[in-house]
């Protein structure tokens, strides 16, 4: 079997130049993705069509040869599989019927895995079709982030609806997070069963929480997911991405037990180096540097390589690539990372 260098880094090894992939690397910045999306008819149909989902997952690997491929899906297939409605509208993003208090105990996991069979089939096909040296990453949304969409029915600037719901109904909200954590762990386990080499937990809205809420709503349910996955797959790396966690990043890793931390672009390189002494880090180029290109891009790449290249590093963005990113800027970034030397 060809060597998957991303897994070496996740096991704590320093590899230079570091492995590279991008969050949202299969997406709207690629013309081939846009064409495939048209064939699917809608974003949700694309997520549930194994043939097309495999195709869009492979597209950035064919074009750029990234060291890792991440399953093409969406974090909200989990509540969808629990019986909640879900649709995606251009310009509005994901939309759901906002949850009421009585809806929480009505969530139905009886057909959860049946609903997600197309996703598991996508993972199985990907592991067969990807180059042997390319690591396959599965993923889920963290319970807090998934719950924010379930409560509000859509993304909001500060996720106030979910925070208010949690403050006013703490026991009920904890039950919701526990339910999401339990099925999300099972979801990751099934992805690993089908061939995922590692998994990532996306907590995109971790940064809006105060210290107590971060502990209860971010750390506690993610720790439960990690514990459940490790019981079945003790050696599979788990990456945690609590975007915007700031000074809570270290506590997050210590308390959740994740293998590696994905860092957003607001984390200073000094702090990133400190976190790296405790384990692998991933990130953390500002996606807008990739849009800008030129000196802004090359300076950002060089700063990360110089600052973090002496420890276990996976080069990535500090969040997902944006649709307006020029392809030639991605190519320039990859050339700089792979052409770098100490």
N, C-alpha and C positions, 0 to 999 in steps of 0.2 A: 504494500500500500504506500502511495506517495505521502510524503510528510506534510502535515497540516500545521504550518508554523503558528497560526493563531492559537492552537491548542497548547503549543509549547509556552507561549506567553501567558496564557491563562493558568498554566501550571507553575508560574512564577519565574520563568526563564527570561533573561534579557536577550532579545534578538534585534540586531541592527543591520540594515534598515528595518524598522518595525513593520509588522503586517498592517494592511490597510483595508478598510471598507467604509461605507457611508450609510448612516441611517437614512431611510427612504431612498436608497440607491435605485430601486425600481420605481420609477415615477414619472411625473409629467414633464420633467426636463428632457426626457428622451422621446424623439419622434416615433420610435418603434413601439414605445409604451402607449402613446396616444392612439396609434393605429389599432393596437390590440384592444384597448379600452372601447373603441368604437364597435368592434366585433362583439364584445361582451354585452353591450347595451346599457349597463349600469355598473357602478363601482361594486355594489354588493353582489351582483351576478358574477363579476370578475373574481371576487374572493372565493366564491363557491363553485367555480368551474376549474377542476384540477388541470385540464389541458392548458387553459389560458393562464391560470395562476403560475403554473410551471414556466410557461413561456416568458411572462414578464419578470419572474424571478431570475431567469437565466440571462435576460437581455444585458444587464450591466456586467455580468461575468464575461459574456462573449466580447463585449465592447472594450472593457477596461481590465479584465483579468484580476479582479479584486481577490484578496486572500480569503474572504468569507462571503457567503451568500445568506441573506436573511429571508425566511419564508415571507411570501407576499400574502398578507391578510390584513385584518384590522382588529384593534383591541375590543371593539364592540360586538364581535361575533359571540363573545361569551354571554352578555345579557340577552342577545338575540336567541341563543341556544337555551336560555332559561325562560323563554316565552315572551320576552318583551319585543315590541315592534321596532323596526329599524329601517330607515331609508336615508339616502344621501342625495342632497340637492346641490347643483352647481352654485357656488357662491355662498352657500349656507352651511356646507359640511354635513356631518351626521345629525339626524333629527330622530327623536324618540318621543313617545307620549310621556310627559313627566310623571314620576311615580308619586302615588299617595301613600299614606301610612299603611293602609290595608293591603297595598300591593306587595309589600315586602314578604309577608308570610304566604303569599299566593305564588311566589316564584316556583317554577316547576323544573326540576332537574331530571325528570324521569326519561326524557329523550335527548338529554344533553349530548352524549357521544354520537347518537344516531344523527342528530342535526349537524354535527361537526365532522362527519365521515369524509366529506369532500376535502376538508382541510388536511386530515390525516393522509388521505390519498395523495394530496399534493406533496406533503413531506416525503412520503415513500418514493414517489416518482423522482423528486429532486435528488435524493441521495443516490439514485441509480444513474441520473443524467449529468450531475455535476462532475467536473473534473475531480479526480481522486484527491488532489492537493488542496481543494477548496473546502473549507469548513462550512457546515450548514448550521445556522442559528435559528432556533425556534423562539417564540416569544409569547408573552401575554401582557395585558395591561395590569398595573397594580390595582388592588381593590379600591383604594381611595380615588384614583383617577377615573376608573370605570364607574364608580358610584356617582361621581360628579355629573356625568352625562345622564345617568339613569334618573337622578333626582331632578335636574333642570330640564332634561329633554334635549339639550344642546350645549355646546361650549359657551361659556360666559367669560367676561374679562377677568373676574376674580373668584369664580366659583362660589359666590355668596349663597346661592340657594342650597347647595350641599352643606356648607358650613353652618348655616342657620338650622337646617334640618338636624344636623348632628348635635348642635348645642341644645336644641329644644327637645330632641328625642334620643338621648345618648344610648339607651339600651337597645332601642329599635335600630338605630344606625349601626351599632356594633353587630347586631344580628345580620344586617345586610352585608357588612364587610366580611363577616365570617363565612357567609354563604358564597360570596364571590371568591374568597380565598380558597375555600375547599374545592370548588369546581375548577378554579384556575390552576391549582396544583395538579389535579387530575388531567387537565388539558395539556400542561407541560409534560407530564409523564408520558402521555400518549404520543406527543411529538417526539420525545426521546426514543420511545419504543419503535417508532417508524423510521428513525435514522438521524435525528438532530444531534449534532456533536456538542452543542452548548445551547443555553437558553438565556434570554434577556427579559427582565421585568421592567416595563416602562411606567414610571410614575411621573407623568408629564406635568401634573399640577401640585407636586410636593412643595413647591416654593411659596404657596400662598398660606401655609399653615404656621401657627405659632408653635412654641416648643412643646407644650402639653399635647396639642392636637397632632403634631408631627409624631409624637411617641405613640399615641393611641390609634391614629388613623392611617399613618404611613408605615411606621416600623413594625407594629404588632402584627398586622395581617401579612406583610411581606415575610416576616420571620416564620409565620405559620406555613406559607407556601414553600419556603426554602426547606423547612424541616420535613414537610411531607414529600417533597421531591427527593431529598437526600435519603430518605428511608428506602426508596425504590431504586434510585440511581445515585449512590453515594459519591461516585467519581466524576459525574458530569458537571462541568463548570456552570455557574450561574452568575450572570452580570446584572447588577442593579443600577438603574438610572433614575435617581430621584431629582429630576431637573429643578434647579433653583434652590436646592437644599442649603447652599451656602455653608455656614459654620456647622450645620448638622450632618455633613457628609461622613465625617469620621464616626460619629455615633451610629449613623445608619449602618455602616459596614460592620461595626462591632456587634450591634444588636441583632441584625438580620442574618449575619453569617454568609453574605454573598461572597463569591470568589473574587470578583473584580468590581470596580466602580467605574461607571461611565460618567464623565464630568461634563457639565455644560460650560459654555465659553466664558462665563463670569467668574469661574474659579481661577484664582491667580496661579501662575506657574510655581510660585513659592509654596503655596498651599498644596498644589497638586504633587509637588515633590515630597512633601511631608506625608501625604496620603499614600504615595507610591512606596514608601519604606515599609508599609504594612501589607502590600499586595499589589497586583496589577491594576493599572488604570487605563481608561479608554477615552480618547477625545483629543483635544477639545477646541478645535478650530471654529471660530465664529462663521456660521454659514454665509454671512454677508461678505466676508473677505473672499469667499469662493465666488460670489456674484461679481464683486468688484474686479478681481483678477489683478494682474500687474504686481506692483511693489507691495500693495496691501496683502495680497495673497502670499507672495514669497516670504515676506517678513513674518507673517503669522505662522507659516509652516516651519520656517527656520527656528523661530522662538520655541515651538513645541519640541522639535527634534533636539535642539540644544539643551533645553530645560529638562526634558523627560527621557531622552534617548539612552541614558545610562541605567535605566531600570526597566522593569517589565511594562511595555507600552504597546497598545493597539492604537494606531493612528486613525482618527475618525473626526467627524464634526461634533460640535457641542450641541447640536440638535439636527433635525432632518434637513436634507438639501431642499432648496426652494425651487419652484417650477421655472423661475426666470434665469436660473444658473446656466451660463454658456457651457456647452460641452467641452470646448477647448480649454476652459479654465480647470475643469476636472482633469483633463489630460495633463495639463501643466502641473497640477498638484501631485498627481501620481508620479510623474517624471522626477519631480524634486524629491519626493519621499524616497523613491526607490534608487535614485542616483546619489543619495547623500552618503557621506562617509564621515567617520569620526575625525 
